[in-house]
Amino acid sequence: MKPGELVHLAGPVWLLVGQRQGAFPFCHGVLIEDGGVTALVDPGCGPSVLEPLAASGRVDMVINSHTHPDHCSGNHFFTQAEILVPQAGWETAGDKTRLSERLARPGALARAWREFVTLEMGFADFRPTGTFAPGQEIKIGSTVLQVVGTPGHTADHCCFWLPQHGMLLSADIDLTPFGPFYGHRESSLEQVRASVEKVRRLRPRLLVSAHREPMRQGLDQAMDDYLGVLDKRDRRLLRLLTKECSLEDLAEASPIYGAHRSRPELTRYWEGKMVGQHLAALLAQGHIQATPRGYQAVPSSEPSP
Ligand SMILES: [Zn+2]
């Protein structure tokens, strides 16, 4: 797959291959052309992919699975199109300042976030024209997209189910080896697990992730592996917590990212938020206990060597 290539998925539905093969900070888009209407889902494919498509003037409708900038950084190229965003993200959608304060900490960190999405994704403000909510249907010609609410990653994250094709546009339930991301104040580890199980129950024949190649086989195993990353993160934390650690110590040890190489101030913040979610769950399960400095594993919970 080459950036900008349109790969046929089914019927009038095509994958628009993103820069860097759809890897963050870009994503793959999905183009649907049906009944004289052309819709583009998640234009975060990078400027070199989107500029020629925008110049063709054929896109009538842009749909964002959620308000993360790597899924809508190219919305601003399609000023003539209808732009639909999830209802739950309406207040901040397309507004760099509001998004930065929602997804990072207001102040210096939000400023770093704004610089990151501007310089590395080409994100520019845009004005959404409408919203959708879980349970609703979006029609593009005769193609139906059922909106499936899948919060956890962000509060507004949605997948799209195309029943005519047994196809799920899974957005950031992306089934990558990195595993799920839940690094914002509004994110929820528990909801991530529930959302993966919700899309599993749809029994998709084709899963189109925003950040990897479309998948037709082995979906159950891929979902197990994706959720298995969460258990691995728990085990890494329990290993670190054989000694007493503070939240800051744990975030610095980086059991999720492995290191904070690119944009360290942001990845450190997101890592801390994700580690905090695991600690809350491990505390509730009785695997760790609170200590004067932070946390420590309950001895029986220590993993065997
Ligand atoms: Zn996202």
Boltz pocket constraint, residues with backbone or C-beta under 6 A from the ligand:
constraints:
  - pocket:
      binder: B
      contacts: [[A, 66], [A, 68], [A, 153], [A, 172]]
      max_distance: 6.0
